[in-house]
């Protein structure tokens, strides 16, 4: 076998490689969501608007730019019928009062008693979409990894989401682990076991999940251990406690390609 074919990338610019990269940037991609609310009777539409076209159909468009996300998603007759049934299409979330934003967010999260945990936190549509995206990944068992520059608000977003779920109950449902170069695998495993105990208590007593948040996860050489608990759901090969209500999130800073001058330094 000749093995894997080698490709010479000398002189190839990052811009030329961009269309072939798997990773997509949150800011440049649309995020259309249709959520079936926890009451099993209503739905939440966010991240897209509906716009009739000239072919008696309706297109899904990006609310801010007007760019078409998907054409002909439904017939115009169905669209008009759903509007008569008061289905909440084309809501501008940024223009809603803060209390209504929290109420709609809690409808999806299944929180019966909405409570604003931090009035200083700005609830933009973008922040709401990120919280709902995290919630859906929790429900589907998909690992959650947040990438962003230091100080962009990753930790505060997770803290707001956890406090919203807590609804004023006097307990801890978020365990923050500040990862650094000296963090070892044993330290990571210890934090996971501690978080399992907290999560089991909260699940049994109050019925909500808890979050273990690894901040700056890519600064340690023991990142394989974080991958194990996040993706494999195991600690040293042993499964995490089932149905204990523990959700794990990792945050990392963006990797940067150093210039030749930087490498020489």
C-alpha positions in Angstrom: 0.0 0.0 0.0 1.4 3.4 -0.9 0.0 4.9 2.3 -1.6 8.3 2.7 -0.9 10.6 -0.2 1.2 13.6 0.7 0.0 17.0 -0.5 2.4 20.0 -0.8 0.7 23.0 0.7 3.6 25.4 0.2 2.3 28.8 -0.9 -1.3 27.9 -0.2 -3.1 30.7 1.6 -5.5 30.2 4.5 -8.3 31.9 2.5 -7.9 29.2 -0.2 -8.3 26.4 2.4 -11.3 28.0 4.1 -14.0 26.3 1.9 -12.6 22.9 2.7 -12.4 23.3 6.5 -14.9 21.3 8.6 -15.1 23.9 11.4 -17.6 26.7 10.9 -17.7 30.0 12.6 -20.7 30.9 14.7 -20.8 34.5 13.5 -20.9 33.7 9.8 -23.5 30.8 9.8 -27.3 31.1 10.2 -28.9 29.4 13.2 -32.5 28.6 12.5 -34.3 26.7 15.3 -37.7 25.3 15.8 -38.1 24.1 19.4 -40.9 22.0 20.7 -41.5 23.6 24.1 -41.6 21.6 27.3 -45.3 22.1 27.7 -45.8 19.7 24.7 -48.4 22.1 23.2 -46.4 25.1 21.8 -43.4 25.8 19.7 -40.7 28.5 19.6 -39.3 29.8 16.3 -36.0 31.7 16.5 -33.1 32.4 14.2 -35.1 32.8 11.0 -38.0 34.6 9.6 -40.5 33.5 6.9 -41.0 35.5 3.7 -43.5 34.7 0.9 -42.0 34.5 -2.6 -43.4 34.9 -6.1 -44.0 31.2 -6.5 -46.8 30.9 -3.9 -44.3 29.4 -1.5 -42.5 30.8 1.6 -38.7 31.1 2.1 -36.8 30.9 5.4 -34.5 33.9 5.6 -31.8 35.2 7.9 -33.5 38.0 10.0 -30.7 40.6 9.9 -29.3 40.2 6.4 -32.4 38.9 4.6 -30.3 36.2 3.1 -32.3 33.1 2.0 -31.5 30.1 4.2 -33.8 27.7 2.5 -36.3 28.2 -0.3 -39.9 26.9 -0.5 -40.1 25.6 3.1 -43.9 25.6 3.0 -46.8 26.7 0.8 -48.2 30.2 1.1 -51.6 28.8 2.0 -50.2 26.8 4.9 -48.3 29.9 6.1 -51.4 32.0 6.1 -53.4 29.2 7.8 -50.7 28.9 10.6 -50.8 32.7 11.1 -54.5 32.5 11.6 -53.9 29.9 14.3 -51.6 32.5 16.0 -48.4 30.5 15.4 -45.7 33.0 16.5 -43.6 33.5 13.3 -41.2 36.4 12.6 -40.7 37.6 16.1 -37.9 40.1 16.6 -36.4 38.8 19.9 -34.1 41.8 20.3 -37.1 44.1 20.5 -39.0 42.0 23.1 -39.1 43.2 26.8 -36.5 41.4 28.9 -39.2 39.6 30.9 -40.7 38.1 27.8 -37.3 37.0 26.5 -36.7 35.1 29.7 -40.2 33.6 29.6 -39.7 32.3 26.0 -36.3 31.0 26.9 -37.8 29.2 29.9 -40.6 27.7 27.8 -37.9 25.8 25.8 -35.8 24.9 28.8 -38.8 23.6 30.7 -38.5 26.0 33.6 -41.9 26.6 35.3 -41.0 29.6 37.4 -38.9 32.1 35.3 -36.6 34.2 37.4 -34.1 36.8 36.1 -30.8 35.7 37.8 -28.7 38.6 36.6 -30.3 41.9 35.4 -26.9 43.2 34.3 -26.5 40.4 31.7 -27.6 41.5 28.2 -30.0 39.1 26.7 -29.4 39.5 22.9 -30.8 37.1 20.3 -27.3 35.8 19.8 -26.9 34.9 23.5 -30.3 33.3 23.6 -29.4 31.2 20.5 -26.2 30.0 22.1 -27.9 29.0 25.3 -30.6 27.1 23.3 -27.9 25.4 21.2 -26.1 24.2 24.4 -29.5 23.0 25.7 -30.2 21.0 22.6 -26.8 19.4 22.6 -27.4 18.4 26.3 -30.7 16.7 25.3 -29.1 14.9 22.3 -25.9 13.8 24.2 -23.6 15.8 21.9 -20.4 17.1 23.6 -20.4 20.9 24.1 -17.1 22.8 23.4 -17.1 26.6 23.3 -14.3 28.4 21.5 -13.7 32.1 22.0 -11.1 34.7 23.0 -10.4 35.4 26.6 -13.0 37.8 28.1 -15.6 37.3 25.3 -18.2 36.1 27.9 -18.1 32.2 27.7 -18.1 31.7 31.5 -20.8 34.3 32.1 -23.1 32.8 29.5 -22.9 29.4 31.2 -23.3 30.9 34.6 -26.5 32.7 33.5 -27.9 29.5 32.0 -27.2 27.5 35.2 -28.7 30.2 37.5 -31.7 30.4 35.3 -32.2 26.6 35.7 -31.7 26.9 39.4 -34.7 29.3 39.7 -33.5 30.8 43.0 -32.9 27.5 44.8 -30.1 27.8 47.4 -27.8 25.2 45.9 -24.8 25.0 43.6 -25.4 23.7 40.1 -22.3 24.9 38.3 -18.7 23.7 39.1 -16.1 25.8 37.4 -12.6 24.3 36.9 -9.9 26.8 35.8 -7.6 24.6 33.7 -3.9 25.6 33.4 -0.6 24.2 32.5 -0.2 22.4 35.8 -3.6 20.6 35.7 -3.1 16.8 35.8 -5.3 14.0 34.8 -5.9 13.0 38.5 -7.0 16.6 39.3 -9.5 16.4 36.4 -10.9 13.0 37.5 -11.2 14.3 41.1 -13.3 17.3 39.9 -15.5 15.0 37.9 -16.3 12.8 40.9 -17.0 15.9 43.0 -19.3 17.3 40.4 -21.1 13.9 40.1 -22.0 14.1 43.8 -23.3 17.7 43.5 -25.3 16.7 40.3 -26.8 13.6 41.9 -28.0 15.7 44.9 -29.6 18.4 42.7 -31.3 15.9 40.5 -32.8 14.0 43.4 -33.8 17.0 45.5 -34.7 19.6 42.9 -35.0 17.8 39.5 -32.6 19.9 37.5 -29.2 19.2 35.9 -25.8 20.5 36.9 -22.8 21.7 34.8 -19.1 20.9 35.2 -17.3 23.6 33.2 -13.7 23.2 32.2 -12.4 26.7 31.3 -9.4 27.1 29.0 -9.3 23.3 28.5 -6.6 23.4 25.8 -4.0 24.8 28.2 -3.1 21.5 29.8 -1.2 18.5 28.6 -3.9 16.3 30.2 -6.4 17.4 27.6 -6.9 13.7 26.7 -8.5 13.2 30.1 -11.0 16.1 29.4 -11.8 14.4 26.1 -12.4 11.1 27.9 -15.0 12.6 30.4 -16.5 14.9 27.8 -16.8 12.5 24.8 -16.5 9.0 26.1 -18.4 9.7 29.4 -15.8 7.7 31.4 -13.2 8.2 34.1 -10.2 5.9 33.7 -12.4 3.6 31.6 -15.3 3.5 34.1 -18.6 5.0 33.1 -19.9 8.1 34.8 -22.8 7.7 37.1 -25.8 7.2 34.8 -28.7 9.7 35.0 -27.1 11.8 37.7 -27.9 15.0 35.8 -24.3 16.0 35.2 -23.6 17.9 32.0 -20.0 18.7 31.0 -18.8 21.7 29.0 -15.3 22.6 27.8 -14.1 26.0 26.7 -11.0 26.7 24.8 -9.1 29.7 23.3 -8.6 29.8 19.6 -5.5 28.2 18.2 -3.4 30.6 16.2 -1.0 29.9 13.3 2.4 31.5 14.2 4.4 33.3 11.6 7.9 32.3 10.8 9.1 35.4 12.8 7.2 34.3 15.9 8.6 30.8 15.7 12.2 32.2 15.4 11.7 34.2 18.6 
